Amino acid sequence: MSFALLSVPAETALPIIRPLLTAFGAAVFALRPLVGYGLLAAILWVFKPLLSGAARAAVILFKPRQSLTERNERRTLRSIVALNRMARELDTQQPNLAAELRLLAARG
């Protein structure tokens, strides 16, 4: 149902209004998706905290957070790998520094 159908009595009373109603109906038809997307954006904006909380709960459900000891072990392993990588890069230019880096990596 378009807006133009609501004003049929005005159209019969004033025949000059017919082109205006047709143009206005086309404008409403063109703006209808924009209004719908605007309403969707407004609803998402209002419920953003609820949706973000539900998303976090879903992430925690499928991938629980690691314990503190697991996170510390992972950090230590990353630092050991980084030290060994730096030692490999410096092996040809500065062998003494590379040996020291390997020693630090061996300590953990």
Backbone as CSV, one residue per row, in Angstrom:
resi,resn,N_x,N_y,N_z,CA_x,CA_y,CA_z,C_x,C_y,C_z
1,MET,0.849,-1.171,0.000,0.000,0.000,0.000,0.895,1.235,0.000
2,SER,0.655,2.102,-0.931,1.502,3.285,-1.030,0.820,4.485,-0.388
3,PHE,1.599,5.513,-0.182,1.088,6.736,0.421,0.084,7.420,-0.495
4,ALA,0.239,7.234,-1.803,-0.648,7.888,-2.764,-2.077,7.374,-2.646
5,LEU,-2.283,6.153,-2.221,-3.631,5.612,-2.091,-4.391,6.237,-0.935
6,LEU,-3.700,6.780,0.045,-4.373,7.405,1.173,-4.985,8.748,0.810
7,SER,-4.552,9.356,-0.248,-5.035,10.691,-0.604,-5.867,10.675,-1.882
8,VAL,-6.600,9.602,-2.125,-7.440,9.522,-3.325,-8.506,10.607,-3.346
9,PRO,-9.173,10.952,-2.231,-10.159,12.041,-2.303,-9.538,13.375,-2.707
10,ALA,-8.327,13.661,-2.260,-7.679,14.907,-2.660,-7.363,14.881,-4.145
11,GLU,-7.067,13.712,-4.676,-6.767,13.605,-6.099,-8.009,13.862,-6.947
12,THR,-9.125,13.375,-6.498,-10.352,13.618,-7.268,-10.782,15.067,-7.159
13,ALA,-10.500,15.713,-6.042,-10.893,17.108,-5.884,-9.977,18.028,-6.676
14,LEU,-8.695,17.734,-6.704,-7.741,18.583,-7.408,-6.937,17.725,-8.382
15,PRO,-7.280,17.730,-9.669,-6.576,16.876,-10.623,-5.093,17.232,-10.797
16,ILE,-4.701,18.425,-10.432,-3.302,18.814,-10.598,-2.386,18.116,-9.581
17,ILE,-2.961,17.560,-8.528,-2.167,16.897,-7.490,-1.648,15.537,-7.955
18,ARG,-2.271,14.936,-8.956,-1.903,13.580,-9.377,-0.405,13.442,-9.710
19,PRO,0.207,14.324,-10.504,1.649,14.158,-10.757,2.499,14.317,-9.491
20,LEU,2.067,15.197,-8.590,2.811,15.370,-7.341,2.760,14.104,-6.488
21,LEU,1.585,13.476,-6.412,1.457,12.246,-5.637,2.267,11.117,-6.260
22,THR,2.288,11.067,-7.576,3.068,10.034,-8.247,4.557,10.222,-7.951
23,ALA,5.032,11.455,-8.025,6.440,11.732,-7.744,6.766,11.450,-6.277
24,PHE,5.862,11.835,-5.386,6.090,11.600,-3.962,6.088,10.109,-3.648
25,GLY,5.219,9.357,-4.297,5.186,7.903,-4.106,6.477,7.258,-4.579
26,ALA,7.039,7.752,-5.683,8.308,7.217,-6.176,9.445,7.546,-5.206
27,ALA,9.397,8.739,-4.626,10.432,9.113,-3.661,10.348,8.236,-2.411
28,VAL,9.127,7.988,-1.962,8.954,7.124,-0.795,9.430,5.720,-1.121
29,PHE,9.130,5.251,-2.329,9.568,3.919,-2.742,11.096,3.846,-2.796
30,ALA,11.735,4.938,-3.210,13.195,4.952,-3.291,13.833,5.058,-1.901
31,LEU,13.187,5.766,-0.984,13.757,5.963,0.349,13.440,4.825,1.318
32,ARG,12.532,3.950,0.943,12.103,2.884,1.854,13.261,1.971,2.297
33,PRO,14.145,1.519,1.392,15.269,0.698,1.876,16.202,1.462,2.814
34,LEU,16.402,2.749,2.548,17.268,3.535,3.424,16.682,3.660,4.822
35,VAL,15.373,3.836,4.897,14.721,3.914,6.205,14.844,2.575,6.925
36,GLY,14.674,1.488,6.183,14.810,0.160,6.789,16.210,-0.081,7.318
37,TYR,17.230,0.269,6.523,18.610,0.101,6.986,18.908,1.020,8.169
38,GLY,18.323,2.205,8.153,18.503,3.120,9.281,17.901,2.565,10.559
39,LEU,16.714,1.980,10.450,16.096,1.363,11.624,16.915,0.176,12.121
40,LEU,17.422,-0.625,11.197,18.266,-1.753,11.586,19.525,-1.266,12.300
41,ALA,20.145,-0.217,11.773,21.348,0.336,12.411,21.021,0.891,13.796
42,ALA,19.869,1.541,13.941,19.482,2.079,15.247,19.243,0.957,16.251
43,ILE,18.595,-0.111,15.822,18.345,-1.244,16.723,19.663,-1.893,17.132
44,LEU,20.573,-2.074,16.163,21.877,-2.657,16.498,22.667,-1.754,17.434
45,TRP,22.548,-0.447,17.251,23.258,0.494,18.108,22.715,0.433,19.537
46,VAL,21.390,0.320,19.667,20.784,0.263,20.998,21.173,-1.030,21.711
47,PHE,21.176,-2.144,20.969,21.459,-3.437,21.581,22.923,-3.862,21.437
48,LYS,23.813,-2.924,21.137,25.226,-3.253,20.950,25.848,-3.896,22.192
49,PRO,25.601,-3.386,23.406,26.188,-4.059,24.574,25.701,-5.502,24.737
50,LEU,24.430,-5.726,24.496,23.890,-7.079,24.610,24.501,-8.001,23.564
51,LEU,24.606,-7.515,22.333,25.163,-8.337,21.259,26.649,-8.610,21.473
52,SER,27.385,-7.607,21.944,28.814,-7.838,22.181,29.022,-8.800,23.348
53,GLY,28.186,-8.731,24.365,28.281,-9.687,25.467,27.976,-11.102,25.020
54,ALA,26.963,-11.251,24.167,26.641,-12.583,23.644,27.778,-13.115,22.778
55,ALA,28.406,-12.242,22.005,29.531,-12.675,21.169,30.716,-13.107,22.037
56,ARG,30.997,-12.360,23.101,32.086,-12.748,24.005,31.797,-14.084,24.685
57,ALA,30.541,-14.278,25.082,30.176,-15.549,25.715,30.352,-16.706,24.741
58,ALA,30.007,-16.484,23.471,30.182,-17.541,22.473,31.661,-17.843,22.248
59,VAL,32.499,-16.818,22.240,33.939,-17.036,22.058,34.510,-17.806,23.245
60,ILE,34.108,-17.436,24.448,34.606,-18.134,25.639,34.101,-19.569,25.675
61,LEU,32.907,-19.797,25.156,32.356,-21.148,25.137,33.186,-22.064,24.255
62,PHE,33.619,-21.575,23.094,34.352,-22.421,22.159,35.865,-22.394,22.374
63,LYS,36.385,-21.306,22.944,37.828,-21.206,23.188,38.034,-20.600,24.572
64,PRO,38.052,-21.429,25.608,38.201,-20.885,26.964,39.571,-20.243,27.166
65,ARG,39.623,-19.331,28.108,40.862,-18.611,28.395,41.860,-19.550,29.060
66,GLN,43.121,-19.376,28.695,44.173,-20.207,29.277,44.454,-19.762,30.707
67,SER,44.961,-20.691,31.498,45.309,-20.352,32.877,46.572,-19.487,32.889
68,LEU,46.870,-18.945,34.055,48.031,-18.064,34.176,49.330,-18.808,33.896
69,THR,49.443,-20.024,34.368,50.677,-20.788,34.124,50.828,-21.117,32.645
70,GLU,49.723,-21.438,31.972,49.801,-21.719,30.528,50.217,-20.477,29.752
71,ARG,49.673,-19.322,30.152,50.060,-18.081,29.471,51.525,-17.745,29.716
72,ASN,52.010,-17.973,30.941,53.431,-17.722,31.240,54.336,-18.658,30.450
73,GLU,53.954,-19.923,30.352,54.749,-20.872,29.570,54.792,-20.478,28.098
74,ARG,53.661,-20.036,27.575,53.617,-19.618,26.170,54.505,-18.400,25.937
75,ARG,54.470,-17.444,26.878,55.312,-16.252,26.750,56.789,-16.625,26.805
76,THR,57.147,-17.542,27.705,58.541,-17.986,27.810,58.986,-18.672,26.526
77,LEU,58.125,-19.516,25.980,58.463,-20.211,24.736,58.654,-19.223,23.583
78,ARG,57.796,-18.209,23.519,57.955,-17.200,22.462,59.267,-16.440,22.610
79,SER,59.653,-16.125,23.848,60.917,-15.404,24.037,62.109,-16.292,23.681
80,ILE,62.030,-17.589,23.993,63.112,-18.511,23.624,63.238,-18.602,22.109
81,VAL,62.106,-18.704,21.433,62.126,-18.780,19.966,62.690,-17.492,19.375
82,ALA,62.323,-16.349,19.958,62.841,-15.072,19.452,64.352,-14.971,19.656
83,LEU,64.842,-15.417,20.813,66.292,-15.380,21.057,67.038,-16.301,20.096
84,ASN,66.499,-17.482,19.852,67.143,-18.395,18.901,67.125,-17.830,17.481
85,ARG,66.052,-17.146,17.122,65.984,-16.531,15.794,67.040,-15.441,15.658
86,MET,67.184,-14.613,16.698,68.209,-13.566,16.652,69.604,-14.180,16.600
87,ALA,69.810,-15.290,17.312,71.118,-15.957,17.290,71.424,-16.500,15.900
88,ARG,70.435,-17.060,15.219,70.658,-17.558,13.850,71.004,-16.420,12.898
89,GLU,70.366,-15.267,13.079,70.648,-14.129,12.201,72.064,-13.588,12.429
90,LEU,72.526,-13.622,13.677,73.839,-13.059,14.008,74.962,-14.086,13.970
91,ASP,74.670,-15.308,13.584,75.655,-16.391,13.658,76.882,-16.122,12.791
92,THR,76.703,-15.556,11.614,77.849,-15.345,10.715,78.587,-14.046,11.034
93,GLN,77.879,-12.980,11.429,78.549,-11.700,11.675,79.193,-11.642,13.059
94,GLN,78.471,-12.078,14.087,78.972,-11.973,15.458,78.724,-13.301,16.189
95,PRO,79.621,-14.247,16.032,79.396,-15.565,16.639,79.374,-15.545,18.168
96,ASN,80.142,-14.641,18.794,80.139,-14.581,20.259,78.779,-14.129,20.787
97,LEU,78.214,-13.107,20.152,76.890,-12.629,20.564,75.831,-13.699,20.322
98,ALA,75.948,-14.420,19.213,75.005,-15.504,18.930,75.097,-16.587,19.996
99,ALA,76.310,-16.889,20.451,76.478,-17.897,21.504,75.854,-17.426,22.815
100,GLU,76.015,-16.144,23.119,75.403,-15.611,24.338,73.882,-15.654,24.253
101,LEU,73.341,-15.337,23.080,71.888,-15.400,22.910,71.379,-16.828,23.066
102,ARG,72.131,-17.791,22.545,71.732,-19.194,22.706,71.802,-19.609,24.174
103,LEU,72.801,-19.079,24.899,72.919,-19.374,26.325,71.714,-18.819,27.090
104,LEU,71.319,-17.585,26.761,70.137,-16.998,27.401,68.874,-17.795,27.073
105,ALA,68.780,-18.253,25.831,67.607,-19.035,25.437,67.582,-20.378,26.151
106,ALA,68.754,-20.946,26.418,68.801,-22.244,27.099,68.375,-22.125,28.558
107,ARG,68.599,-20.961,29.153,68.164,-20.762,30.539,66.644,-20.751,30.655
108,GLY,66.003,-20.263,29.624,64.539,-20.229,29.647,64.088,-18.968,30.210
